[in-house]
Amino acid sequence: MKKIIVLSVEQRENFERFLGLCDYYANSYFWTVKGNAAKRRYLEERDSMSYTTMVDGIEYEVDFSVEISCKNYYVYKSVYRDGTKTNAKVIRTLLEKDTSSKPTADKQ
């Protein structure tokens, strides 16, 4: 029997933001930075996040940070499930199994 997972709106938004940042900055080490230092610091602050939450008694921690030099982007990301390092697939699976946002037959 499949386990039912219900995420809060905040959890869903933060997990989706994390995955969106991962997709956006994929292979970013090939980019050339354009803009001044103030814009680079703004982008670093805007696109960095740290979020910890509990889902069904399991603690999930996601961290994403961006550091921008004059020529390169450096992206650091990590996902921990109950203190054990894992990958973003765990977060994607949580979002897929989430039943809180799926329409039910009764609402039609």
Phi, psi and omega in degrees: 000134180286142177279134180275127179244128177237116179262146173285168179298318180298315180298313181300314181298316181292319178294320178293322177297317178301311181294324176297318178294320178300315180292318182297319184264014177299133180059029184290346181293354176268353186282156170250129184281137174236139180121171182269179184297322180297320179293321178296317179295323177298314179295322177299315181291318182294321188258019174249143180207154173219127185216133178232135181207165176249131175232115181052043177080005179247130181273130176243134178231124177240135178230137177218127178221149181235133173237130184240121175264188180293335184239341189222158170255138175238123185244131178235128178221149177208149177228128177239134176241111185052042176083357179258128181291136179219198181240179185291347178301327178299318180290319177299319179295318177302315180294324179292323182274353181296128181258355185290332184255359181274136180291145178256165182292334182288336185274359183281000000 
